[in-house]
Amino acid sequence: MKNKFKLDMPQIAHSFNSLDKINYQELVRKNQDTNKGDFGSIAIIGGGTGMYGALLLAGRAAMFMGAGKVTLGFAGDNSPVIDPLMPELIITSINKILKVIDSYSVLIVGPGLGLDAMALKVLIKIIKLQPKCALIFDADALNLLAIHRDLHAKFNLLSNVIITPHPKEASRLLDISVEVIQENRISAISLLQKRFNACVLLKGHGSLICDKETLFINANGNCSLSNAGQGDALSGMIAAFIAQGLNLLSALQFAVYIQGCAADDLVSSYGGYNGILATDIIVNARKLLNKILYSS
């Protein structure tokens, strides 16, 4: 793995730890005469054998953040037929989702998907379909892209794309060591944006968000988010905000901000950082979301 890279001109990161740079007004529900169709339909594909929780967390987060309808497609054998903790989630086959892919507002691909032949087949089919909906590629979808570099040219033809790597996934995508990624995070996210023609979230302490024109660094959140499932939940949150009308950049900013606020609030409540799970974060995020939207 190479340890050096360079860009002509790294972008300047604009810090945000408040709402002043985030456009979230589309989420405010001013009209009482509505139905679930007004708040978007999300499909999430992933959940290979042994990783069903990743898909459930993403789906639950999307519902908690206000999505109208969420459908899950599990890649694994003997997948659940219902989420007993959130029966509102629709569970169906991946093939059924792909047949009507353009009926969704947002498609998430990757949480717990796996790296086997079936997972690769699913990713290839999605890229080939060139969906019109917003697309979020996370977790194993990114790992597959790192392994199968022959997919990059067709992947780059997709539009309305978000990728959400953590440093290790970014390392695989760029073929650069994690240490160098972490020492050059602004250059790394700029390179990811150019290489994959996407809006990028580079997760970690001071998460970075980048599109073609702007770069932001998030200034809230804490180490309580360092446990399994937080990234899956964040993908669901991002999708929910897009489904309800935010553009990709605003949805990324608002989701990262809300997750960070939820983590900071829970640390204050519990007096420390240990044992704050993704489930805790999304439940608390719902409270904070509604407080932000309707307290004025």
C-alpha contacts under 8 A as a table, 3 or more apart, distances in Angstrom:
res1	aa1	res2	aa2	distance
1	M	175	D	5.42
1	M	176	I	5.64
1	M	177	S	6.34
2	K	5	F	8.00
2	K	175	D	6.09
2	K	176	I	5.00
2	K	177	S	6.68
3	N	176	I	5.34
3	N	177	S	5.64
3	N	180	V	6.20
4	K	176	I	7.08
4	K	180	V	7.22
5	F	176	I	7.88
6	K	187	S	7.31
7	L	10	P	6.27
7	L	187	S	6.52
7	L	191	L	7.44
10	P	186	I	6.42
10	P	187	S	5.30
10	P	190	S	6.85
11	Q	186	I	6.86
11	Q	187	S	7.50
11	Q	190	S	7.12
11	Q	214	T	7.65
11	Q	215	L	6.60
12	I	186	I	7.86
12	I	215	L	6.49
13	A	186	I	7.42
13	A	208	L	7.95
13	A	214	T	7.74
13	A	215	L	4.83
13	A	216	F	4.87
13	A	217	I	5.85
14	H	215	L	6.19
14	H	216	F	4.61
14	H	217	I	5.97
15	S	216	F	5.66
15	S	217	I	4.72
15	S	218	N	5.97
15	S	219	A	6.45
16	F	19	L	7.64
16	F	20	D	7.94
16	F	21	K	6.91
16	F	216	F	6.97
16	F	217	I	6.30
16	F	218	N	5.34
16	F	219	A	5.83
17	N	218	N	6.10
17	N	219	A	4.90
17	N	220	N	5.67
17	N	257	Y	7.04
18	S	21	K	7.33
18	S	257	Y	7.78
19	L	22	I	5.16
19	L	23	N	7.84
22	I	250	S	5.87
22	I	253	Q	6.51
22	I	254	F	6.41
23	N	26	E	7.77
23	N	246	L	7.61
23	N	250	S	5.76
23	N	254	F	7.99
24	Y	27	L	5.89
24	Y	28	V	7.83
24	Y	246	L	6.83
24	Y	250	S	6.98
24	Y	251	A	7.88
24	Y	254	F	7.06
25	Q	28	V	5.58
25	Q	293	L	7.72
26	E	29	R	7.88
26	E	244	Q	7.08
26	E	245	G	5.79
26	E	246	L	6.33
27	L	241	F	7.29
27	L	244	Q	6.19
27	L	245	G	7.00
27	L	246	L	7.59
27	L	293	L	7.43
28	V	293	L	5.84
28	V	294	Y	7.45
29	R	32	Q	7.46
31	N	34	T	6.76
34	T	38	D	6.35
35	N	38	D	5.66
35	N	39	F	7.64
35	N	68	G	7.84
36	K	39	F	5.62
36	K	40	G	7.13
36	K	67	A	7.90
36	K	68	G	4.30
36	K	69	K	6.55
37	G	40	G	5.70
37	G	41	S	7.07
37	G	68	G	6.07
37	G	69	K	7.64
38	D	68	G	6.96
38	D	244	Q	7.55
39	F	66	G	7.21
39	F	67	A	5.46
39	F	68	G	4.53
39	F	69	K	7.75
39	F	243	A	6.15
39	F	244	Q	4.79
39	F	245	G	7.92
40	G	67	A	5.82
40	G	68	G	5.16
40	G	69	K	6.52
40	G	104	Y	7.45
40	G	105	S	5.64
40	G	106	V	7.92
40	G	240	A	7.64
40	G	243	A	4.39
40	G	244	Q	5.68
41	S	67	A	6.86
41	S	68	G	5.95
41	S	69	K	4.77
41	S	70	V	5.87
41	S	71	T	7.80
41	S	103	S	7.85
41	S	104	Y	5.10
41	S	105	S	5.22
41	S	106	V	6.78
41	S	243	A	6.53
42	I	67	A	7.46
42	I	69	K	6.23
42	I	70	V	4.73
42	I	71	T	6.16
42	I	104	Y	5.68
42	I	105	S	5.84
42	I	106	V	4.93
42	I	107	L	5.89
42	I	108	I	7.74
42	I	239	A	7.05
42	I	240	A	7.47
42	I	243	A	7.03
43	A	70	V	5.84
43	A	71	T	4.72
43	A	72	L	5.86
43	A	73	G	7.48
43	A	97	I	7.17
43	A	104	Y	6.58
43	A	106	V	6.43
43	A	107	L	4.87
43	A	108	I	6.32
44	I	55	L	7.03
44	I	58	A	7.71
44	I	59	G	7.17
44	I	70	V	7.62
44	I	71	T	6.30
44	I	72	L	4.98
44	I	73	G	6.15
44	I	107	L	5.76
44	I	108	I	4.62
44	I	109	V	5.99
45	I	55	L	7.39
45	I	72	L	6.13
45	I	73	G	4.80
45	I	74	F	6.20
45	I	75	A	7.32
45	I	94	I	6.73
45	I	107	L	7.69
45	I	108	I	6.18
45	I	109	V	4.92
45	I	110	G	6.32
45	I	111	P	7.24
45	I	113	L	7.21
46	G	52	Y	7.92
46	G	54	A	7.77
46	G	55	L	6.05
46	G	73	G	6.53
46	G	74	F	5.46
46	G	75	A	5.65
46	G	109	V	6.20
46	G	110	G	5.05
46	G	111	P	4.99
46	G	112	G	5.19
46	G	113	L	3.84
46	G	114	G	7.57
47	G	50	G	7.61
47	G	51	M	5.02
47	G	52	Y	4.36
47	G	53	G	7.08
47	G	54	A	6.18
47	G	55	L	5.21
47	G	73	G	7.61
47	G	74	F	4.87
47	G	75	A	5.51
47	G	76	G	6.11
47	G	110	G	7.97
47	G	111	P	6.22
47	G	112	G	4.47
47	G	113	L	5.01
47	G	114	G	7.69
48	G	51	M	5.32
48	G	52	Y	6.35
48	G	74	F	6.33
48	G	75	A	4.58
48	G	76	G	3.83
48	G	77	D	7.43
48	G	112	G	5.61
48	G	113	L	4.83
48	G	114	G	5.63
49	T	52	Y	6.71
49	T	75	A	7.13
49	T	76	G	4.02
49	T	77	D	5.82
49	T	78	N	7.88
49	T	79	S	7.49
50	G	76	G	7.52
51	M	54	A	5.85
51	M	55	L	7.62
51	M	76	G	7.99
51	M	112	G	4.98
51	M	113	L	7.55
52	Y	55	L	5.60
52	Y	56	L	6.48
52	Y	74	F	7.33
52	Y	76	G	7.72
52	Y	79	S	7.17
52	Y	80	P	7.95
52	Y	112	G	6.82
53	G	56	L	4.98
53	G	57	L	5.99
53	G	112	G	7.87
53	G	229	G	7.91
54	A	57	L	5.31
54	A	58	A	6.35
54	A	111	P	5.38
54	A	112	G	5.43
54	A	229	G	6.17
54	A	232	D	5.74
54	A	233	A	7.98
55	L	58	A	5.20
55	L	59	G	6.16
55	L	72	L	7.06
55	L	74	F	7.59
55	L	111	P	5.76
55	L	112	G	6.70
55	L	232	D	7.19
56	L	59	G	5.10
56	L	60	R	6.00
56	L	72	L	7.90
56	L	83	D	7.37
57	L	60	R	5.15
57	L	61	A	6.04
57	L	229	G	6.86
57	L	232	D	6.13
57	L	233	A	5.34
57	L	236	G	7.71
57	L	278	A	7.63
57	L	279	T	7.30
58	A	61	A	5.22
58	A	62	A	6.28
58	A	111	P	7.66
58	A	232	D	4.95
58	A	233	A	4.50
58	A	234	L	7.15
58	A	235	S	6.18
58	A	236	G	4.33
58	A	237	M	7.53
59	G	62	A	5.18
59	G	63	M	6.40
59	G	70	V	6.30
59	G	71	T	7.58
59	G	72	L	7.09
59	G	89	L	6.94
59	G	233	A	7.74
59	G	236	G	5.92
60	R	63	M	5.16
60	R	64	F	6.13
60	R	86	M	6.97
60	R	89	L	7.56
60	R	233	A	7.65
60	R	236	G	7.43
61	A	64	F	5.07
61	A	65	M	6.16
61	A	233	A	5.30
61	A	234	L	7.35
61	A	236	G	5.10
61	A	237	M	5.52
61	A	282	I	5.67
62	A	65	M	5.22
62	A	66	G	6.62
62	A	67	A	5.71
62	A	70	V	7.23
62	A	233	A	7.78
62	A	236	G	4.37
62	A	237	M	5.01
62	A	238	I	7.72
62	A	239	A	6.55
62	A	240	A	4.88
63	M	66	G	5.28
63	M	67	A	5.05
63	M	68	G	7.22
63	M	69	K	7.30
63	M	70	V	6.93
63	M	240	A	7.23
64	F	67	A	7.46
64	F	282	I	6.77
64	F	283	V	7.02
64	F	286	R	5.83
65	M	237	M	6.01
65	M	240	A	5.93
65	M	241	F	7.28
65	M	282	I	7.99
65	M	285	A	7.73
65	M	286	R	6.01
65	M	289	L	7.51
66	G	240	A	6.30
66	G	241	F	7.77
66	G	244	Q	7.69
67	A	70	V	7.04
67	A	240	A	4.90
67	A	241	F	7.52
67	A	243	A	6.49
67	A	244	Q	6.68
69	K	89	L	7.42
69	K	90	I	7.92
70	V	89	L	5.67
70	V	90	I	6.20
71	T	89	L	6.08
71	T	90	I	4.52
71	T	91	I	5.69
71	T	92	T	7.06
72	L	89	L	7.22
72	L	90	I	6.06
72	L	91	I	4.80
72	L	92	T	6.22
72	L	93	S	7.88
72	L	94	I	7.99
73	G	91	I	6.15
73	G	92	T	5.43
73	G	93	S	5.09
73	G	94	I	4.61
73	G	97	I	7.08
74	F	79	S	6.31
74	F	91	I	7.86
74	F	92	T	7.60
74	F	93	S	6.65
74	F	94	I	6.58
75	A	79	S	7.86
75	A	94	I	7.10
75	A	113	L	6.42
75	A	118	M	7.69
75	A	119	A	7.20
76	G	79	S	5.88
80	P	83	D	6.98
80	P	91	I	7.96
81	V	91	I	6.13
81	V	92	T	7.88
82	I	87	P	6.03
82	I	89	L	7.47
82	I	90	I	7.53
82	I	91	I	6.52
83	D	86	M	5.19
83	D	87	P	5.11
83	D	88	E	7.95
83	D	89	L	6.78
84	P	87	P	5.57
86	M	89	L	6.12
87	P	90	I	7.56
92	T	96	K	6.84
92	T	97	I	7.43
93	S	96	K	5.33
93	S	97	I	6.60
94	I	97	I	5.11
94	I	98	L	6.24
95	N	98	L	5.09
95	N	99	K	6.21
96	K	99	K	5.22
96	K	100	V	6.82
97	I	100	V	5.58
97	I	101	I	5.70
98	L	101	I	4.73
98	L	126	I	7.46
100	V	103	S	5.56
100	V	104	Y	7.67
101	I	104	Y	5.94
101	I	107	L	7.97
101	I	131	P	6.59
101	I	133	C	7.81
102	D	105	S	7.66
102	D	131	P	5.97
102	D	132	K	5.81
102	D	133	C	6.00
103	S	133	C	7.90
104	Y	107	L	6.85
104	Y	133	C	6.27
105	S	133	C	5.26
105	S	134	A	6.38
105	S	242	I	7.77
105	S	243	A	5.46
106	V	133	C	5.36
106	V	134	A	4.66
106	V	135	L	5.83
106	V	136	I	7.59
106	V	239	A	6.13
106	V	242	I	7.17
106	V	243	A	6.21
107	L	133	C	6.83
107	L	134	A	6.30
107	L	135	L	4.99
107	L	136	I	6.21
107	L	239	A	7.71
108	I	135	L	5.99
108	I	136	I	4.63
108	I	137	F	6.01
108	I	138	D	7.37
108	I	235	S	7.38
108	I	236	G	7.86
108	I	239	A	7.38
109	V	113	L	7.73
109	V	123	L	7.87
109	V	135	L	7.69
109	V	136	I	6.22
109	V	137	F	5.05
109	V	138	D	6.21
109	V	141	A	6.16
110	G	113	L	4.96
110	G	114	G	7.81
110	G	137	F	6.05
110	G	138	D	4.94
110	G	139	A	5.17
110	G	140	D	4.87
110	G	141	A	4.42
110	G	142	L	7.40
111	P	138	D	6.26
111	P	139	A	5.50
111	P	140	D	6.47
111	P	141	A	7.78
111	P	232	D	5.99
112	G	139	A	7.08
112	G	140	D	6.49
113	L	119	A	6.16
113	L	139	A	7.86
113	L	140	D	5.66
113	L	141	A	7.13
114	G	119	A	5.99
114	G	140	D	5.76
115	L	118	M	7.96
115	L	119	A	5.71
115	L	120	L	6.64
115	L	140	D	6.57
115	L	143	N	7.56
115	L	144	L	6.30
116	D	119	A	5.33
116	D	120	L	6.39
117	A	120	L	5.14
117	A	121	K	6.13
118	M	121	K	4.97
118	M	122	V	6.24
119	A	122	V	5.19
119	A	123	L	6.34
120	L	123	L	5.13
120	L	124	I	6.12
120	L	144	L	6.79
121	K	124	I	5.17
121	K	125	K	6.14
122	V	125	K	5.17
122	V	126	I	6.26
123	L	126	I	5.20
123	L	127	I	6.28
123	L	141	A	6.97
124	I	127	I	5.21
124	I	128	K	6.09
124	I	151	L	7.63
125	K	128	K	4.99
125	K	129	L	6.12
126	I	129	L	5.13
126	I	130	Q	6.60
126	I	131	P	7.21
127	I	130	Q	5.40
127	I	131	P	7.71
127	I	154	K	6.79
127	I	155	F	5.92
127	I	158	L	7.27
128	K	154	K	7.57
130	Q	157	L	7.80
130	Q	158	L	5.90
131	P	134	A	7.88
131	P	135	L	7.95
131	P	158	L	7.58
132	K	159	S	7.54
133	C	160	N	7.29
134	A	159	S	7.57
134	A	160	N	4.95
134	A	161	V	6.14
134	A	242	I	7.78
135	L	159	S	7.95
135	L	160	N	6.13
135	L	161	V	4.80
135	L	162	I	6.11
136	I	161	V	5.97
136	I	162	I	4.69
136	I	163	I	5.86
136	I	164	T	7.60
136	I	235	S	7.42
136	I	239	A	7.54
137	F	141	A	5.78
137	F	142	L	6.47
137	F	161	V	7.59
137	F	162	I	6.19
137	F	163	I	4.90
137	F	164	T	6.62
138	D	141	A	5.61
138	D	142	L	5.81
138	D	163	I	6.01
138	D	164	T	5.32
138	D	165	P	6.57
138	D	235	S	7.40
139	A	142	L	5.52
139	A	143	N	6.53
139	A	164	T	7.59
139	A	165	P	6.89
139	A	169	E	7.50
140	D	143	N	4.67
140	D	144	L	5.97
141	A	144	L	5.22
141	A	145	L	6.36
142	L	145	L	4.98
142	L	146	A	6.21
142	L	163	I	7.65
142	L	165	P	7.17
142	L	169	E	6.75
142	L	173	L	7.26
143	N	146	A	5.00
143	N	147	I	6.32
143	N	169	E	6.44
143	N	172	R	7.06
143	N	173	L	7.38
144	L	147	I	5.09
144	L	148	H	5.93
145	L	148	H	5.17
145	L	149	R	5.97
145	L	151	L	6.68
145	L	152	H	7.05
145	L	173	L	7.08
146	A	149	R	6.01
146	A	172	R	5.54
146	A	173	L	4.60
146	A	174	L	7.80
147	I	172	R	7.96
148	H	151	L	5.98
148	H	152	H	7.95
149	R	152	H	5.52
150	D	153	A	6.96
151	L	154	K	5.76
151	L	155	F	6.01
152	H	155	F	4.88
152	H	156	N	6.05
152	H	196	F	7.34
153	A	156	N	5.34
153	A	157	L	6.98
154	K	157	L	5.31
154	K	158	L	7.35
155	F	158	L	5.65
155	F	196	F	7.40
156	N	159	S	7.88
156	N	196	F	5.59
156	N	197	N	5.65
156	N	198	A	8.00
158	L	161	V	6.77
159	S	198	A	7.81
160	N	198	A	7.31
160	N	199	C	7.98
160	N	248	L	7.44
161	V	197	N	7.67
161	V	198	A	5.03
161	V	199	C	6.18
162	I	198	A	5.42
162	I	199	C	4.72
162	I	200	V	5.68
162	I	201	L	7.57
162	I	248	L	7.32
163	I	198	A	6.56
163	I	199	C	6.47
163	I	200	V	5.07
163	I	201	L	6.33
164	T	200	V	5.95
164	T	201	L	4.66
164	T	202	L	6.03
164	T	203	K	6.99
164	T	235	S	7.93
165	P	168	K	7.57
165	P	169	E	5.16
165	P	170	A	5.45
165	P	200	V	7.88
165	P	201	L	6.53
165	P	202	L	5.40
165	P	203	K	6.26
166	H	169	E	5.38
166	H	170	A	6.11
166	H	202	L	5.69
166	H	203	K	4.69
166	H	204	G	6.46
167	P	170	A	4.95
167	P	171	S	6.03
167	P	178	V	6.03
167	P	181	I	6.68
167	P	182	Q	7.05
167	P	202	L	6.94
167	P	203	K	6.83
167	P	204	G	7.16
168	K	171	S	4.93
168	K	172	R	6.43
168	K	178	V	5.85
169	E	172	R	5.13
169	E	173	L	6.21
170	A	173	L	5.03
170	A	174	L	6.07
170	A	178	V	7.78
170	A	181	I	7.52
170	A	188	A	7.95
170	A	192	L	7.79
170	A	202	L	7.61
171	S	174	L	5.38
171	S	175	D	5.52
171	S	176	I	4.97
171	S	177	S	5.48
171	S	178	V	5.33
171	S	181	I	6.63
172	R	175	D	5.08
172	R	176	I	6.93
173	L	192	L	7.99
174	L	192	L	7.35
176	I	180	V	6.68
176	I	181	I	6.78
177	S	180	V	5.35
177	S	181	I	6.31
178	V	181	I	4.92
178	V	182	Q	6.11
179	E	182	Q	5.23
179	E	183	E	6.24
180	V	183	E	5.02
180	V	184	N	6.05
181	I	184	N	5.21
181	I	185	R	5.47
181	I	188	A	5.96
182	Q	185	R	5.30
184	N	187	S	5.45
184	N	188	A	6.00
185	R	188	A	4.90
185	R	189	I	6.13
185	R	202	L	8.00
185	R	208	L	7.91
186	I	189	I	5.41
186	I	190	S	6.22
186	I	208	L	7.58
187	S	190	S	5.13
187	S	191	L	6.17
188	A	191	L	5.14
188	A	192	L	6.22
189	I	192	L	4.94
189	I	193	Q	6.13
189	I	200	V	6.85
189	I	201	L	7.74
189	I	202	L	6.38
189	I	208	L	7.38
189	I	209	I	7.86
189	I	210	C	6.84
190	S	193	Q	5.17
190	S	194	K	6.38
190	S	210	C	7.04
191	L	194	K	5.20
191	L	195	R	5.94
192	L	195	R	5.13
192	L	196	F	5.95
192	L	197	N	7.93
192	L	198	A	7.89
192	L	200	V	7.12
193	Q	196	F	5.56
193	Q	197	N	5.48
193	Q	198	A	5.32
193	Q	199	C	6.24
193	Q	200	V	5.98
193	Q	210	C	6.97
193	Q	211	D	6.60
193	Q	212	K	6.99
194	K	197	N	5.32
194	K	198	A	7.42
194	K	212	K	7.69
198	A	211	D	6.85
199	C	209	I	7.51
199	C	210	C	5.76
199	C	211	D	4.54
199	C	212	K	7.41
199	C	248	L	7.16
199	C	249	L	7.05
200	V	208	L	7.92
200	V	209	I	5.67
200	V	210	C	5.17
200	V	211	D	6.46
201	L	207	S	7.00
201	L	208	L	5.70
201	L	209	I	4.60
201	L	210	C	6.59
201	L	252	L	7.35
202	L	207	S	5.75
202	L	208	L	5.12
202	L	209	I	6.47
203	K	206	G	7.61
203	K	207	S	4.62
203	K	208	L	6.53
204	G	207	S	5.01
205	H	221	G	7.96
205	H	222	N	7.40
205	H	223	C	7.93
206	G	217	I	5.76
206	G	218	N	5.14
206	G	219	A	5.70
206	G	220	N	7.51
207	S	217	I	5.69
207	S	218	N	5.32
207	S	219	A	7.85
207	S	256	V	7.85
208	L	215	L	7.06
208	L	216	F	5.65
208	L	217	I	4.53
208	L	218	N	6.40
209	I	215	L	5.66
209	I	216	F	5.07
209	I	217	I	6.35
209	I	218	N	7.97
209	I	249	L	7.67
209	I	252	L	7.17
209	I	253	Q	7.16
210	C	213	E	7.61
210	C	214	T	5.76
210	C	215	L	4.42
210	C	216	F	6.40
210	C	249	L	7.71
211	D	214	T	5.58
211	D	215	L	6.70
211	D	249	L	7.04
218	N	253	Q	7.81
218	N	256	V	7.27
218	N	257	Y	6.91
220	N	257	Y	6.88
220	N	260	G	5.22
220	N	261	C	6.63
220	N	264	D	7.45
221	G	225	L	7.56
221	G	257	Y	7.82
221	G	259	Q	7.14
221	G	260	G	3.63
221	G	261	C	6.17
221	G	262	A	7.83
221	G	263	A	5.71
221	G	264	D	5.66
222	N	225	L	6.30
222	N	260	G	7.02
222	N	263	A	6.62
222	N	264	D	6.62
222	N	273	Y	7.99
223	C	226	S	5.42
223	C	273	Y	6.67
224	S	227	N	7.36
224	S	263	A	6.60
224	S	267	V	7.47
224	S	273	Y	4.67
224	S	274	N	6.17
224	S	275	G	7.38
224	S	276	I	5.93
224	S	277	L	7.97
225	L	230	Q	6.31
225	L	263	A	6.84
225	L	276	I	7.30
225	L	277	L	7.49
225	L	278	A	7.63
226	S	230	Q	7.55
227	N	230	Q	6.52
227	N	277	L	7.03
227	N	278	A	7.84
228	A	231	G	7.63
228	A	277	L	7.87
228	A	278	A	7.49
229	G	232	D	5.15
229	G	233	A	6.21
229	G	277	L	7.74
229	G	278	A	5.61
230	Q	233	A	5.16
230	Q	234	L	6.15
230	Q	277	L	7.48
230	Q	278	A	4.90
231	G	234	L	4.95
231	G	235	S	6.27
232	D	235	S	5.25
232	D	236	G	6.60
233	A	236	G	5.21
233	A	237	M	6.34
233	A	278	A	6.47
233	A	282	I	7.09
234	L	237	M	4.98
234	L	238	I	6.19
234	L	255	A	6.73
234	L	256	V	7.23
234	L	259	Q	7.20
235	S	238	I	5.16
235	S	239	A	6.22
236	G	239	A	5.11
236	G	240	A	6.17
237	M	240	A	5.16
237	M	241	F	6.49
237	M	255	A	5.72
238	I	241	F	5.40
238	I	242	I	6.43
238	I	251	A	5.43
238	I	252	L	5.72
238	I	254	F	7.86
238	I	255	A	5.36
239	A	242	I	5.15
239	A	243	A	6.04
239	A	251	A	7.63
240	A	243	A	5.06
240	A	244	Q	6.29
241	F	244	Q	5.17
241	F	245	G	6.54
241	F	246	L	5.70
241	F	251	A	5.31
241	F	255	A	7.54
242	I	245	G	5.25
242	I	246	L	4.71
242	I	247	N	6.01
242	I	248	L	6.45
242	I	251	A	5.76
243	A	246	L	7.30
246	L	250	S	5.92
246	L	251	A	5.53
247	N	250	S	5.46
247	N	251	A	6.02
248	L	251	A	5.19
248	L	252	L	6.20
249	L	252	L	5.21
249	L	253	Q	6.23
250	S	253	Q	5.10
250	S	254	F	5.97
251	A	254	F	5.22
251	A	255	A	5.93
252	L	255	A	5.30
252	L	256	V	6.10
253	Q	256	V	5.39
253	Q	257	Y	6.00
254	F	257	Y	4.99
254	F	258	I	5.96
255	A	258	I	5.14
255	A	259	Q	6.06
256	V	259	Q	5.21
256	V	260	G	6.12
257	Y	260	G	5.12
257	Y	261	C	6.13
258	I	261	C	5.00
258	I	262	A	6.08
258	I	285	A	6.13
258	I	288	L	7.37
258	I	289	L	7.03
259	Q	262	A	5.12
259	Q	263	A	6.25
259	Q	281	I	6.72
259	Q	282	I	7.55
259	Q	285	A	6.39
260	G	263	A	5.09
260	G	264	D	6.15
261	C	264	D	5.09
261	C	265	D	5.99
261	C	285	A	7.56
261	C	288	L	7.75
262	A	265	D	5.12
262	A	266	L	6.16
262	A	281	I	5.65
262	A	282	I	7.70
262	A	284	N	5.65
262	A	285	A	5.16
262	A	288	L	7.06
263	A	266	L	5.23
263	A	267	V	6.16
263	A	276	I	7.80
263	A	281	I	6.28
264	D	267	V	5.20
264	D	268	S	6.28
265	D	268	S	5.17
265	D	269	S	6.28
266	L	269	S	4.87
266	L	270	Y	5.98
266	L	276	I	7.45
266	L	281	I	7.86
266	L	284	N	7.75
267	V	270	Y	5.24
267	V	271	G	5.54
267	V	272	G	5.10
267	V	273	Y	5.58
267	V	276	I	7.95
268	S	271	G	5.26
268	S	272	G	7.04
270	Y	273	Y	7.76
273	Y	276	I	6.72
276	I	280	D	6.23
276	I	281	I	7.30
277	L	280	D	5.17
277	L	281	I	6.39
278	A	281	I	4.97
278	A	282	I	6.34
279	T	282	I	5.46
279	T	283	V	6.35
280	D	283	V	5.38
280	D	284	N	6.16
281	I	284	N	5.22
281	I	285	A	5.85
282	I	285	A	4.83
282	I	286	R	6.30
283	V	286	R	5.41
283	V	287	K	7.01
284	N	287	K	5.28
284	N	288	L	6.44
285	A	288	L	5.04
285	A	289	L	5.85
286	R	289	L	5.05
286	R	290	N	6.32
287	K	290	N	5.48
287	K	291	K	6.25
288	L	291	K	4.96
288	L	292	I	6.15
289	L	292	I	5.24
289	L	293	L	6.21
290	N	293	L	5.05
290	N	294	Y	5.84
290	N	295	S	7.64
291	K	294	Y	5.53
291	K	295	S	5.18
292	I	295	S	5.94
292	I	296	S	7.77
293	L	296	S	7.52
